[in-house]
Amino acid sequence: MTDREAIQRLLHAYSDTIDRGDFVATGELFAPEGVYGIAGRSRAAVGPAAVTAALGDVRLYDGVPRTRHIVSNVDVDLADDGQSAAVQSYVHVLHQPPGGPIITIAAGTYRDRVHVVDGRWRFAERRMHIELVGDMSTHTRHDPFRSSRTSG
């Protein structure tokens, strides 16, 4: 497997673990000093346990959030040493609350820094640049993007 393929698998593992509600596994995708947060905000989760805790606001239905994180337009800029990379990708999040319609709740761009830790690619930093936000009320207890939205 090439480094680019391994990095893409990391991106897919993030979507898969969140969509399955396995937030501990999501946290484990981050390096010990890995940073996770919304772009432009000073507060961020640092490290696997903090990433797992940050996902605690997500509502679960029979153990899963009923989401599908769809990642596309992946651009990997691998460093010359092959041990780190800058990655940008689009994300589109679908959600269906029980008995409700499938809706888009968020769309935007992930900007990531990844590096090799103990032979495996991990997130050094994942920042969410969410440009489009739908109704988050059945997905999270508090809208994490509220303060980053512009009025208009």
C-alpha positions, 0 to 999 in steps of 0.5 A: 500500500502506498502512503497516499492510500494509507492516508486515504484509509485514515480519512475513511476510518475517521468517517467509519468510526464516527458513523458506527458510534465508536468514538474511542476508535475515532480518538485512536486515529489521532497522534498523542498530541493530535489536535481536533477542532473547528477552524478559527477557534482557539479551543480544541481537543488534544490527544485521543482521549480528548477527541473521544470526549469531544464527540460525547455531545453527539446524539446516539440512537441504538448506539449509532449517530445515524450519520454518513460522513462522505469524503471527496476531493481528497488532496494529499501533499506528501512531505519529501521525507514520507513521514508527514503530509498536508491533506485537504478534503471535502466532507458532506454529512448526512443524518436521518433521525428515527422516523425522519427524513435524510438531511444534510446537516453539514458540508465543508472542508477538512484541513489535516496534518498527518504523520507516521506514529509507530509505523501508522498514519495518524492525525496530527491536526484535523480542523473542520472548516464547515461552510454549510450547516443544516439542522443539527438539533437531532444530531448533537445536544448543542450546535457546535457550529453556531458561533462560527456561522455568519448572519445574513 
